[in-house]
Amino acid sequence: MKYHIALIEDDPNIQNIITAFLKKEGYDITVLDSAEKGIELWNTTPPDMWIVDIMLPGMDGYEFCRKIRNESDVPIIIVSAKDEEIDKILGLELGGDDYLTKPFSPRELIARIKRIFKRYRPEGNLQPSRDQVVVDQLLIDKNNRRVFWYGEEQDVTTKEYDMLLLFAENVNRAFSREELLVNVWGEDYFGSDRAVDDLVKRIRKKFKEMPLETVWGFGYRLRHKED
């Protein structure tokens, strides 16, 4: 699986150094120089991880983290020249998974990226698993958290995986938006149920022709094609 990482950093030198190391490790990298461009990317092609500088023109990194965390638990690594403890605490409280103080070693950044991906999406044994869920052309390997559509592995985020698994294990059952929020985001989530609609939209975009139906005025369900 090839992970897509988005870097939001307005210093060209740091952009070039981090990009070179990430590409060497085999990651896809998108480089942006503002948080506003990051929001645009999130709405079109959400990455598997964000690396975000705090001091940015316009919207700062803290506000960006707050906006992303209201909709997703995608991993976020914060990088900043601010090394005060209060800054680190604020960054982590706003949803950052890690905090690196500039200057830092690119190798240290790579090590932390690998550790976070291992925690969020453990690879384990990549051989086919018996613990699978199959609905028509959708196959989910639960042991390795891998998703296949028409035999091809799909790159999915943590929330996309969780929602697909919930639907696949309860095929034909209609879930309300409130139920989806609780099951996918957790009972302590306080954001808008628009997050459900946005996630379904992204899944439909990735999985063309998947019968993920809208139950008007209620929520969504994954229908078995033969039904």
RAJO-V363746 format. One record per pair of residues at least 24 apart in sequence whose ideal C-beta (glycine too) atoms are under 10 Angstrom apart, sorted by the first residue. I is the first residue (numbers start at 1). GAP is how many residues later the second one is. Records with the same first field share a line. If there is no record, write none. Layout:
I = GAP + GAP
This chain:
1 = 47 + 116 + 120 + 122 + 125 + 143 + 144 + 145 + 152 + 153 + 154 + 155
2 = 24 + 25 + 26 + 46 + 153
3 = 24 + 25 + 26 + 44 + 45 + 46 + 72 + 110 + 111 + 114 + 118 + 152
4 = 24 + 25 + 26 + 37 + 41 + 42 + 43 + 44 + 45 + 151 + 153
5 = 24 + 25 + 26 + 42 + 43 + 44 + 45 + 46 + 70 + 72 + 108 + 112
6 = 24 + 25 + 26 + 31 + 32 + 35 + 36 + 39 + 40 + 41 + 42 + 43 + 44 + 45 + 46 + 68 + 70
7 = 24 + 25 + 26 + 31 + 40 + 42 + 43 + 44 + 45 + 46 + 70 + 72
8 = 24 + 25 + 26 + 27 + 28 + 29 + 30 + 31 + 33 + 42 + 43 + 44 + 45 + 46 + 48 + 51 + 53 + 56 + 71
9 = 24 + 25 + 42 + 43 + 44 + 46 + 47 + 52 + 70
10 = 24 + 25 + 43 + 45 + 46 + 47 + 48
11 = 42 + 44 + 70 + 91
14 = 39 + 65 + 88 + 89 + 90 + 92
15 = 38
17 = 89 + 92
18 = 33 + 61 + 86 + 88 + 91 + 92
19 = 87
20 = 86
21 = 84 + 85 + 86 + 88 + 89 + 92
22 = 29 + 84 + 87 + 88 + 91
24 = 82 + 86
25 = 81 + 85 + 88 + 89
27 = 83 + 86 + 90
28 = 127
32 = 24
33 = 24
34 = 24 + 25 + 30
35 = 24 + 25 + 26 + 27 + 28 + 29 + 30 + 32 + 33
36 = 28
38 = 26 + 29 + 30
39 = 25 + 28 + 29
42 = 25 + 26 + 29 + 30 + 32 + 156 + 160
43 = 28 + 155 + 158 + 159
44 = 158 + 161
45 = 157 + 160
46 = 25 + 26 + 28 + 111 + 113 + 114 + 152 + 153 + 156
47 = 27 + 28 + 108 + 110
48 = 26 + 27 + 68 + 69 + 72 + 73 + 107 + 108 + 109 + 110
49 = 25 + 26 + 27 + 28 + 48 + 64 + 67 + 68 + 71 + 108
50 = 24 + 25 + 26 + 27 + 28 + 45 + 46 + 47
51 = 24 + 25 + 26 + 27 + 28 + 47 + 49 + 58 + 61 + 62
52 = 24 + 25 + 26 + 27 + 28 + 39 + 44
53 = 25 + 26 + 27 + 28 + 49
54 = 24 + 25 + 26 + 27 + 28 + 33 + 36 + 37 + 42 + 45 + 48
55 = 24 + 25 + 26 + 27 + 47
61 = 30 + 33 + 35
62 = 25 + 28 + 29 + 31 + 32 + 33 + 34
63 = 31
64 = 30 + 31
65 = 25 + 26 + 27 + 28 + 29 + 30 + 31 + 32
66 = 27 + 28 + 29
67 = 27 + 28
68 = 26 + 27
69 = 25 + 26 + 27 + 122
70 = 25 + 119 + 120 + 121 + 122 + 124 + 125
71 = 88 + 114 + 120 + 121 + 123 + 124 + 125 + 127 + 128
72 = 85 + 86 + 87 + 88 + 113 + 119 + 123 + 126 + 127 + 130
73 = 24 + 47 + 84 + 85 + 86 + 89 + 111 + 112 + 113 + 116
74 = 46 + 83 + 84 + 85 + 86
75 = 37 + 38 + 41 + 42 + 44 + 45 + 46 + 82 + 83
76 = 40
77 = 32 + 35 + 36 + 39
79 = 24 + 25 + 30
80 = 24
120 = 25 + 37 + 38 + 41
121 = 24 + 25 + 35 + 36 + 37 + 40
132 = 36
133 = 31 + 32 + 34 + 35 + 36 + 38
134 = 34
135 = 29 + 32 + 33 + 34 + 36 + 37 + 75 + 76 + 87 + 88 + 89 + 90
136 = 32 + 35 + 73 + 74 + 75 + 86 + 87 + 88 + 89 + 90
137 = 70 + 72 + 73 + 88
138 = 26 + 29 + 30 + 33 + 69 + 72 + 73 + 74 + 84
139 = 29
140 = 24 + 25 + 27 + 28 + 29
142 = 26 + 27
147 = 59 + 60
149 = 57 + 58 + 59 + 60 + 61
150 = 57 + 58 + 59
154 = 49 + 52 + 53
155 = 51
156 = 46 + 47 + 50 + 51
157 = 42 + 45 + 46 + 49
158 = 26
159 = 25 + 26 + 36 + 37 + 39 + 40 + 43 + 44
160 = 24 + 39 + 40 + 42 + 43 + 46 + 47
161 = 42
162 = 37
163 = 33 + 36 + 37 + 39 + 40 + 49 + 57 + 59
164 = 35 + 39 + 42 + 43 + 46 + 48 + 58
166 = 56
167 = 33 + 36 + 43 + 45 + 53 + 54 + 55 + 56
168 = 54
169 = 53
170 = 51 + 52
171 = 40 + 50 + 51 + 52 + 53 + 56
172 = 39 + 41 + 49 + 50 + 51 + 52 + 55
173 = 48 + 49 + 50
174 = 39 + 40 + 41 + 44 + 45 + 46 + 47 + 48 + 49
175 = 40 + 43 + 44 + 45 + 46 + 47
176 = 39 + 41 + 42 + 43 + 44
177 = 38 + 41 + 42 + 43
178 = 40 + 41
179 = 39 + 40 + 41
180 = 39 + 40
181 = 38
193 = 26
196 = 24
